[in-house]
Amino acid sequence: MSLADELSRLDELRQRGVLSDEEFARAKARLLDGAAAPAPALDAVNRLRRSRSDRWLGGVCGGLARATGVEAWIWRLVTAGLALFGGTGVLLYLLLWIFVPEDPI
């Protein structure tokens, strides 16, 4: 959707009374500044790094723990459980080990 379409959509919402004038002004300023906040899930993916300190093999579960806030032992348990179901856990772990960069420090 283009910027003009977004602005006309915001104006339409304001005219229908869905948005107050103050809400419209804030939404318009945010749209024109281009400062849209990234989704929390996308932010977690961007922060994902393999851990150097909390690792058993490649640091994948330690990195997942740091990025999501879930304990590393839970990620290890999930990975082991998935490994028992057709090797999915092993495949995912290897892919993450290959494609996720290591924590710089």
N, C-alpha and C positions, 0 to 999 in steps of 0.2 A: 504494500500500500504506500502510495507516495505521500510526501509531506503535505501537499495541498489537500489530498483526500482526508488525511488525519485531522487537519485543521477544520475542514468543513464538517467532519463528523463530530468533533468537539463542539463546534458552534451549534450544530443541530441539537446535541444533547443539552446545551445551555438554554436554547430557545424552548425546548420541551419542558424545562424545569428540572431535569435530572441532575444537572450540575449547577451549583451556585456560581455567582460571578467570581468569587474568590477561588473556588475549585477550578473553574475554567482558566483563570489567569495562571494558576500554578501548573496546570497540565500543559497549557500552551508554552509557558516558559521552559518546562522540562523537555517538551518536544522540540522546540527551537534550539535549545542548548545542546541537544543530542546526548544528554547525560542520563540516559536510561540505565538504571541499575541492573546488573546482570542477575539472572535467576540464581537462587542459592545452590541449586544442583550443578549448574554450570560453573559456579565459583569453586565448588568442591572438586570438580573434575580438573579445573585449571590448577588447583593447589596440590593435586595428587603427585607425590614423589615417593620413590622407594626409600625406606628408612635405612640409615647406616647403623643406627644404634639398636633398634628393636627388630632384629632379624634372626631367622633360623636358617633360611636358604638365601633368598634373593631380596628380602626386605619388603616384599609386596604387601603382606598382611599388616606389618607395622606401618607402612605408608597409608594403607586404607584406614587403619585405626586413627592415625593423625588427621586425615582429611575428613573423616566422617564423625569422629567423636565416639565411636564404638570401640570397645576394648579389642586389642589384637588377638587375644585368645578366642574371642567369638568369631573373628574372621578366619582364624586357623581351623576352628571347628566346622565352619561352613564350607571351607575349602576341602577339608577331609571328607565331609559328608557328600559333597558333590563329586569327589574323586571316586567314591563308591558307586555312584550312579553313572556308569558308562564313561568314566574318565573326564567328565566335564570340568571338574575342579582342577585337574592337572592341566588340561588345555588352557583354561582361563588363566591359571597361575603362570604358565609359560608365556602366554601372550602378554600379560601385564609385565612380566619380568623383562621381556624383550622391548616393549614399546613405552613403558613408563620410565622416565629419566630418574636417576638416583639423586637423592637429596644432596645438595652441594656441601652441606656441613654436617 
